[in-house]
Amino acid sequence: MAFDFACPDWEEKLRRGEAPIAALPVNKARATRAVNFFNGLQLPDVPGQPRLAEAAGDWFRDIVRASFGSEDPETGLPLVNEVFALVPKKNSKTTYSAALGLTALLLWERPNAQMLILGPTQNVAQRCFDQAHGMIKANPKLAAIFHVQEHLKTITRIKTGATLAVKTFDMGVVTGEIPALTIIDELHIIAARSYADRVIAQITGGMVTNPHALLVYITTQSDVPPMGVFKTKLEFARGIRDGQITEGVRMLPVLYEFPERIQLAKDKPWRDPALWPMVTPNLGLSVNLPILKDQYAARRQEGIEAEIIWASQHLNIQIGMGLHNDRWIGADHWEEAVLPGLTLAELIRRSEVCVAGIDGGGMDDLLGLTVLGRERHTRRWLSWSKAWVHPVALERRKKIAPILRDFEKAGEMVICETPTQDVEELVALVGDLHRAGVLPQKAAVGLDPEGVAAIVDALELDGIPTEMLVPVSQGYRLNGAIKGTERKLYDGSMKHAEQALMTWCVGNAKTEMKGNAVVVTKAVSGSGKIDPLMALFNAVWLMSLNPTAPARMDDYFAALEAST
């Protein structure tokens, strides 16, 4: 029997202060026992050490109830094998993770079961263990049930021999037996590690043989655009919540976030504190609204970058692109300029003339290509981009490796398997433009003059005439193209394909003043890559020369058809 994990009224539930989860059938006796034990635990670091019955939010009791009580009435097997909880900072995620682990340790009678709580850093793992240990010390009855080994950060239930170990997430956290319970705290931080998806795949793969295994993610939104396994799990959880994913679902999504229309609206309605209770389930407990308002006011005065980072952590606002005080001003208008459904083939079909911009660096850089077309009749500029990267870049720049792999999955980037694959594929795309008859006879392909000899040679061998190739001066000489791009994005006369790759590059772009010129360079943009954006500027420089539209065979046939 299939069960519906979707929660179509999740926004209304958030407004009513209810957990945004589906109503699944539960074994009431088991669910009640789990909640009762959870409620009986005490907060060890609060005066008076109150019980969670009074000190915890109802939202987490709903997670406890579903995690331990959900049951298929026909088979008796658990319905929930994974929980994905997206909750802002200061809502007691780490403390509740410790309590959830102790609840499982007491509730399950599996002898010698292995359970894990994985923190992103040693400090987080230590705090989680200290909370669990403190809960045991606060209740003499629990001290007789559990044996605590502080040096190993391990708690053992004496009766069953089952263990709960609190560890820092790394390659060696899962060895041998697959844990009966795994709680992963702050997945958005863990996802930045190159091995994160492999470790989590090992955990989820092992769960196939144990229908009672439970994996719980409890995380805040990322303070950079979501990447890697965090992005994958977040999008999967949203798909389940919204009813778009229904086959084989065993994950319970618990997402405390605003609808997209609130997150993306130009006037930023999420700034209104009246909306904040929707996404702060521990309001009045661990979250104090006046303090939250004061913190926000201070961050907002520090500038847009501080404000958006604060909002990502305390309101779960998803960052679509990084924002800096020295950000490129075109970033403010980039998302508004998206033209849904624009592909390279569609761009060629709609354009009277196209130019190509190319930018690349060393072996640990991206090679970027941007095709810019001038649309027939409207004369709007249409942009599409692609990038290539060699594996050495992923090894040397592990911090951005997960997001580069995401771009590869989206078809916007190629991780090369051979040393010449990037040049060969780029040249083939430019050759397609030439054969389609959309390139002007002169100044059709603009390149950063540094380090492009191999590309120039390959283009000429492919039949691209020398007069079509133009070196585009960089630095302050590119100022006109940078400002021209800003202007055309602002007034709507430039549109671009909906590509996460370019959104990321635009967000990475930082500027500096050189005299009266605005300069966007790789040097000032740091480790965040911008090569495809620089390729766009090169293409804009060429299109600003107002190239003559070539005679195209499809124009001829269109005119012939119209005349008959």
LUMBATOR-509384 format. One record per residue (C-alpha): x, y, z; residue in three letters. Coordinates in steps of 0.1 Angstrom, whole numbers, plus 5000, padded with zeros to 4 digits. Each point is the difference from the previous one (the first is absolute). Last residue first. Layout:
<rs>
   east   north     up   res
      X       Y      Z   ala
...
</rs>
This chain:
<rs>
   east   north     up   res
   5041    5323   4478   thr
   5019    5031   5011   ser
   5000    4990   5036   ala
   5015    4966   4992   glu
   5028    5016   4979   leu
   5007    5024   5029   ala
   5003    4972   5025   ala
   5021    4980   4976   phe
   5025    5029   4996   tyr
   5000    5007   5038   asp
   5007    4963   5006   asp
   5029    5002   4976   met
   5016    5027   5020   arg
   5016    5032   4987   ala
   5022    5013   5028   pro
   4987    5026   5025   ala
   5025    5029   5002   thr
   5017    5003   5034   pro
   4990    5029   5023   asn
   5035    5005   5016   leu
   4981    4996   5033   ser
   4996    4964   4990   met
   5037    4995   5003   leu
   5004    5015   5034   trp
   4970    4981   5012   val
   5016    4967   4989   ala
   5031    5009   5020   asn
   4978    5009   5030   phe
   4982    4967   4997   leu
   5034    4981   4999   ala
   5008    5018   5033   met
   4968    4986   5014   leu
   5010    4965   4988   pro
   5034    5004   5018   asp
   4985    5012   5033   ile
   5012    4974   5025   lys
   4998    5006   5038   gly
   5035    4996   5014   ser
   5006    5038   5001   gly
   4980    5025   4980   ser
   5026    5027   5002   val
   5026    4980   4980   ala
   4974    4985   4976   lys
   4992    5035   4988   thr
   4971    5024   4999   val
   5012    5035   4996   val
   4979    5032   5002   val
   5019    5029   4983   ala
   5003    5036   5012   asn
   5035    4994   5014   gly
   5002    4962   5006   lys
   4970    4993   5023   met
   4994    4965   5013   glu
   4974    4974   4993   thr
   4989    4966   5013   lys
   4984    4972   4979   ala
   4992    4969   5020   asn
   4962    5005   4998   gly
   5002    5004   4962   val
   5020    4968   4998   cys
   4974    4982   5021   trp
   4971    5013   4980   thr
   5019    4990   4969   met
   5004    4964   5010   leu
   4964    4998   5013   ala
   4988    5006   4964   gln
   4967    5015   4990   glu
   5010    5013   4966   ala
   5006    5037   4996   his
   4981    5032   4991   lys
   5014    5034   4990   met
   4978    5030   4991   ser
   4983    4999   5034   gly
   5010    5035   5011   asp
   5022    4988   5030   tyr
   5015    4970   4982   leu
   5009    5024   4971   lys
   5016    5025   5023   arg
   5021    4975   5020   glu
   5012    4984   4967   thr
   5010    5035   4987   gly
   5019    5007   5032   lys
   5020    4968   4997   ile
   5005    5005   4962   ala
   5012    5035   5005   gly
   5024    4992   5028   asn
   5018    4972   4980   leu
   5029    5024   4994   arg
   5004    5002   5038   tyr
   5012    4964   5002   gly
   4997    4979   4968   gln
   5007    5007   4964   ser
   4980    4979   4976   val
   5020    4980   4974   pro
   4979    4996   4969   val
   4994    4969   4978   leu
   4977    5004   4970   met
   5029    5013   4979   glu
   5018    4968   5004   thr
   4973    4980   4983   pro
   4983    4972   5020   ile
   5007    4968   4980   gly
   5005    4974   5027   asp
   5037    5004   4997   leu
   4996    5037   5007   glu
   4980    4993   5032   leu
   5026    4974   5012   ala
   5029    5025   4995   asp
   4981    5027   5019   val
   4991    4976   5028   ile
   5036    4988   5004   ala
   5013    5036   5000   ala
   4975    5011   5027   val
   5023    5007   5030   gly
   4994    5037   5003   glu
   4982    5018   4972   pro
   4966    4997   5017   asp
   4980    4990   4970   leu
   4973    5015   4978   gly
   4984    4980   4972   val
   4981    5018   4972   ala
   5022    5030   4993   ala
   4996    4997   4962   lys
   4977    4980   4976   gln
   4972    5001   5025   pro
   4990    4967   5016   leu
   4964    4987   4994   val
   5006    4978   4970   gly
   4991    4967   5017   ala
   5034    4987   4989   arg
   5017    5027   5020   his
   4979    4994   5031   leu
   5006    4963   4998   asp
   5037    5007   4997   gly
   4998    5020   5033   val
   4984    4969   5016   leu
   5027    4977   4985   ala
   5028    5023   5012   val
   4987    4998   5035   leu
   4997    4963   4999   glu
   5036    4995   4987   glu
   5014    5026   5024   val
   4984    4984   5031   asp
   5008    4964   4989   gln
   5037    5006   4995   thr
   5014    4986   5032   pro
   4975    4971   5001   thr
   4972    4992   5024   glu
   4988    5036   5004   cys
   4975    5010   5026   ile
   4974    5017   4978   val
   4978    5028   5012   met
   4964    5011   4994   glu
   4985    4965   4996   gly
   4982    5002   5034   ala
   5020    4971   5013   lys
   5032    5018   4991   glu
   4988    5031   5018   phe
   4994    4980   5031   asp
   5036    4986   4997   arg
   5013    5035   5000   leu
   4980    5007   5031   ile
   5016    4970   5018   pro
   5035    5010   4989   ala
   4998    5036   5013   ile
   5018    4994   5033   lys
   5022    4973   4986   lys
   5019    5025   4978   arg
   5032    4981   4993   arg
   4984    4966   4994   glu
   4970    5015   4981   leu
   5023    5021   4978   ala
   5022    4969   4992   val
   4968    4983   4987   pro
   5000    5024   4970   his
   4973    5026   4995   val
   4977    5010   4971   trp
   4974    5027   4999   ala
   4968    5009   4982   lys
   4981    5032   4993   ser
   4968    5014   4984   trp
   4991    5037   4994   ser
   4973    5017   4980   leu
   5003    5037   4991   trp
   4968    5017   4991   arg
   4998    5014   4964   arg
   4962    4996   5002   thr
   4996    4993   4962   his
   5025    4971   4999   arg
   5018    4993   5033   glu
   5037    5009   5003   arg
   5018    4970   5012   gly
   5027    4995   5027   leu
   5018    4967   5003   val
   5021    4996   5032   thr
   5028    4976   5004   leu
   5020    4994   5032   gly
   5031    4979   5006   leu
   5001    4996   5038   leu
   5032    5002   5020   asp
   5023    4973   5015   asp
   5017    4993   4966   met
   5008    5037   4995   gly
   4977    5027   4988   gly
   4970    5003   4977   gly
   4977    5025   4984   asp
   4981    4998   4968   ile
   4973    5024   4986   gly
   4979    4990   4969   ala
   4981    5022   4977   val
   4965    4995   4984   cys
   4980    5016   4973   val
   4963    5000   4989   glu
   4990    4981   5031   ser
   4969    4980   5008   arg
   5011    4966   4986   arg
   5035    5004   5015   ile
   4987    5007   5035   leu
   4975    4971   4997   glu
   5029    4976   4992   ala
   5021    5014   5028   leu
   4971    4995   5024   thr
   4976    5026   5014   leu
   4971    4983   5018   gly
   4995    5027   5026   pro
   5015    5034   4991   leu
   5017    5012   5032   val
   5006    5037   5003   ala
   4984    5005   5034   glu
   5025    4977   5015   glu
   5029    5021   4988   trp
   4988    5034   5011   his
   5018    5005   5033   asp
   5030    4979   4987   ala
   5006    5027   4974   gly
   5014    5022   5029   ile
   5031    4978   5002   trp
   5005    4994   5037   arg
   5023    5022   5021   asp
   4976    4999   5031   asn
   4995    4964   4991   his
   4970    4979   4991   leu
   5003    4963   4991   gly
   4974    4986   4977   met
   4967    4982   5005   gly
   5003    5001   5038   ile
   4972    4980   5016   gln
   4983    5019   5028   ile
   4999    4975   5030   asn
   4989    5028   5024   leu
   5028    5000   5025   his
   5029    4986   4980   gln
   4991    5013   4965   ser
   4987    5032   5014   ala
   5033    5007   5018   trp
   5020    4993   4968   ile
   4976    5023   4981   ile
   5004    5029   5025   glu
   5038    4997   5002   ala
   5003    5002   4963   glu
   4975    5028   4996   ile
   5017    5024   5024   gly
   5011    5004   5036   glu
   4968    5018   5008   gln
   4980    4969   4991   arg
   5021    4979   5024   arg
   4993    5023   5029   ala
   4962    5001   4993   ala
   5000    4962   4997   tyr
   5016    4995   5034   gln
   4976    5024   5016   asp
   4970    4983   4984   lys
   5012    4966   5012   leu
   5005    5013   5035   ile
   4964    5013   5000   pro
   4988    4966   4986   leu
   5017    4977   5026   asn
   5008    4965   4986   val
   5008    4972   5024   ser
   4964    4998   5013   leu
   4978    5029   4990   gly
   5006    4992   4963   leu
   5011    4965   4997   asn
   4982    4994   4967   pro
   5018    5029   4983   thr
   4990    4998   4963   val
   4964    5013   5001   met
   5007    5021   5031   pro
   5021    5023   4978   trp
   4971    5014   4980   leu
   4991    5029   5024   ala
   5038    5007   5001   pro
   4996    5016   4965   asp
   5033    4995   4981   arg
   4985    4969   4983   trp
   4980    5025   4978   pro
   5032    5005   4979   lys
   4987    5028   4978   asp
   5013    4982   4969   lys
   4982    4968   5008   ala
   5023    4969   5000   leu
   4995    4986   5035   gln
   4964    5009   5003   ile
   4990    4987   4966   arg
   5022    4969   5007   glu
   4979    4990   5030   pro
   5017    5006   5033   phe
   5020    4973   5017   glu
   4997    4975   5029   tyr
   5002    4968   4982   leu
   4991    4967   5016   val
   5003    4974   4972   pro
   4993    4964   5010   leu
   5020    4976   4978   met
   4988    4965   4991   arg
   4987    5007   4965   val
   5001    4972   4975   gly
   4981    5019   4973   glu
   4984    5033   5010   thr
   5022    5029   4990   ile
   4981    5031   4987   gln
   4977    5000   5030   gly
   5013    5034   5014   asp
   5015    4985   5031   arg
   5016    4972   4980   ile
   5016    5023   4975   gly
   5011    5023   5028   arg
   5018    4971   5017   ala
   5017    4991   4967   phe
   5011    5036   4995   glu
   5015    5001   5035   leu
   5016    4966   4996   lys
   5018    5009   4967   thr
   5010    5035   5012   lys
   5015    4986   5032   phe
   5017    4972   4980   val
   5019    5025   4980   gly
   4992    5037   5001   met
   4975    5025   5013   pro
   5010    5036   4992   pro
   5020    5015   5029   val
   4989    5006   5035   asp
   4984    4965   5000   ser
   4965    4994   5015   gln
   5001    4984   5035   thr
   5002    4963   5005   thr
   4986    4969   5017   ile
   5004    4969   4979   tyr
   4986    4968   5015   val
   5008    4965   4987   leu
   4980    4971   5015   leu
   5005    4962   4996   ala
   4970    4978   5006   his
   4998    4987   4964   pro
   5036    4987   5004   asn
   5016    4986   4968   thr
   4993    5032   4979   val
   5015    5020   5029   met
   5034    4991   4988   gly
   4996    5021   4968   gly
   4989    5030   5021   thr
   5031    4999   5021   ile
   5024    4994   4972   gln
   4983    5027   4979   ala
   5005    5024   5029   ile
   5037    4992   5001   val
   5003    5004   4962   arg
   4980    5033   4999   asp
   5022    5016   5027   ala
   5033    4991   4984   tyr
   5008    5034   4984   ser
   4990    5019   5031   arg
   4976    5029   4995   ala
   4971    4978   5008   ala
   5010    4998   5036   ile
   4992    5037   5005   ile
   4965    4997   4985   his
   4995    4967   5018   leu
   4999    5018   5034   glu
   4995    4970   5023   asp
   4999    4965   4986   ile
   4981    4975   5022   ile
   5006    4964   4992   thr
   4980    4972   5015   leu
   5003    4962   4995   ala
   5036    5007   4989   pro
   5014    4979   4971   ile
   5026    4976   5013   glu
   5035    5000   4986   gly
   5014    5036   5000   thr
   4979    5032   4999   val
   5018    5030   5015   val
   5032    4994   4981   gly
   4996    5026   4972   met
   4992    5028   5024   asp
   4971    5014   5021   phe
   5010    5008   5035   thr
   4987    4974   5024   lys
   4973    4993   5027   val
   4996    4963   5007   ala
   4968    4984   5012   leu
   5005    4964   5009   thr
   4978    4969   5004   ala
   5012    4975   5026   gly
   4964    4990   5007   thr
   4997    5004   5038   lys
   5029    5024   5005   ile
   4989    5026   4975   arg
   5033    5014   4989   thr
   5009    5037   4995   ile
   5031    5009   4980   thr
   5021    5032   4997   lys
   5031    4978   5001   leu
   5017    5019   5028   his
   4967    5006   5017   glu
   4990    4963   5003   gln
   4964    5000   5014   val
   4982    4969   5012   his
   4962    5003   4998   phe
   4972    4985   5020   ile
   5011    5009   5035   ala
   5009    5036   4991   ala
   4965    5002   4984   leu
   4984    4994   5033   lys
   5022    5027   5017   pro
   4986    5026   4976   asn
   5020    5032   4993   ala
   5032    4980   4993   lys
   4983    4983   4970   ile
   4988    5033   4986   met
   5035    5014   5005   gly
   5016    4971   4980   his
   4976    5007   4971   ala
   5007    5037   5001   gln
   5038    4995   5003   asp
   4999    4976   4971   phe
   4983    5026   4978   cys
   5024    5027   5011   arg
   5030    4978   4992   gln
   4987    4992   4965   ala
   4994    5037   4994   val
   5036    5009   5012   asn
   5015    4971   4979   gln
   4984    5013   4969   thr
   4972    4989   4977   pro
   4983    4978   5026   gly
   4991    4964   4996   leu
   4977    4982   5025   ile
   5004    4963   4996   leu
   4982    4968   5011   met
   5013    4964   5001   gln
   4978    4973   5012   ala
   5015    4975   5024   asn
   4967    4984   5008   pro
   4969    5016   4983   arg
   4975    5009   5027   glu
   4993    5035   4986   trp
   4984    5025   5024   leu
   5029    5009   5022   leu
   5027    5006   4974   leu
   4974    5015   4976   ala
   4990    5026   5027   thr
   5036    5007   5008   leu
   5007    5008   4963   gly
   4969    5023   4998   leu
   5011    5018   5031   ala
   5034    5007   4986   ala
   4984    5012   4967   ser
   4977    5022   5021   tyr
   5030    5017   5015   thr
   5017    5005   4967   thr
   4969    5014   4983   lys
   4991    5023   5028   ser
   4982    5026   4978   asn
   5029    5024   5002   lys
   5008    4997   4963   lys
   4972    4995   4975   pro
   4983    4966   4993   val
   5002    4977   4970   leu
   4991    4965   5012   ala
   5005    4971   4976   phe
   4988    4967   5016   val
   5009    4966   4985   glu
   4987    4965   5005   asn
   4964    5009   5006   val
   4972    4975   4993   leu
   5012    4975   5027   pro
   4990    4964   4995   leu
   4968    4986   5016   gly
   4991    4983   4967   thr
   4964    5009   4995   glu
   4997    5031   5023   pro
   5032    5015   4985   asp
   5015    5018   5029   glu
   5011    5034   5011   ser
   5008    4999   5038   gly
   5037    5006   5004   phe
   5008    5026   4975   ser
   4964    5014   4997   ala
   4996    5006   5037   arg
   5035    5013   5005   val
   4995    5024   4971   ile
   4966    5012   5014   asp
   5018    5004   5034   arg
   5024    5023   4981   phe
   4972    5023   4988   trp
   4985    5001   5035   asp
   5029    5021   5012   gly
   5021    4989   5029   ala
   5002    5016   5035   ala
   4968    4988   5017   glu
   5000    4963   4991   ala
   5037    5004   4994   leu
   5004    5000   5038   arg
   5015    5031   5016   pro
   5036    5000   5013   gln
   4993    5026   5028   gly
   5023    5025   4982   pro
   5007    4988   4964   val
   5030    4980   4990   asp
   4988    4965   5007   pro
   4967    5002   4983   leu
   4981    4970   5014   gln
   4987    4968   4984   leu
   4965    4990   5010   gly
   4984    5014   4969   asn
   5021    4977   4978   phe
   4990    4970   5020   phe
   4964    5009   4997   asn
   5003    5008   4963   val
   5015    4965   4993   ala
   4974    4982   5021   arg
   4972    5019   4983   thr
   5013    4991   4966   ala
   5003    4963   5009   arg
   4965    4998   5014   ala
   4985    5021   4972   lys
   5015    4979   4972   asn
   4998    5027   4974   val
   4982    5007   4967   pro
   5015    5030   4982   leu
   4986    5036   5002   ala
   5023    5020   4977   ala
   5024    5026   5014   ile
   5003    5038   5004   pro
   5001    5000   5038   ala
   4972    5023   5013   glu
   5004    5037   5009   gly
   4968    5010   4981   arg
   5020    5019   4974   arg
   5023    4970   4996   leu
   4970    4978   4995   lys
   4986    5023   4973   glu
   5033    4998   4982   glu
   5001    4963   5002   trp
   4966    4995   4985   asp
   5012    4977   4972   pro
   5017    4976   5025   cys
   5012    4970   4980   ala
   5010    4968   5017   phe
   4970    4981   4986   asp
   5002    4963   5007   phe
   5002    4972   4975   ala
   4987    4965   5009   met
</rs>
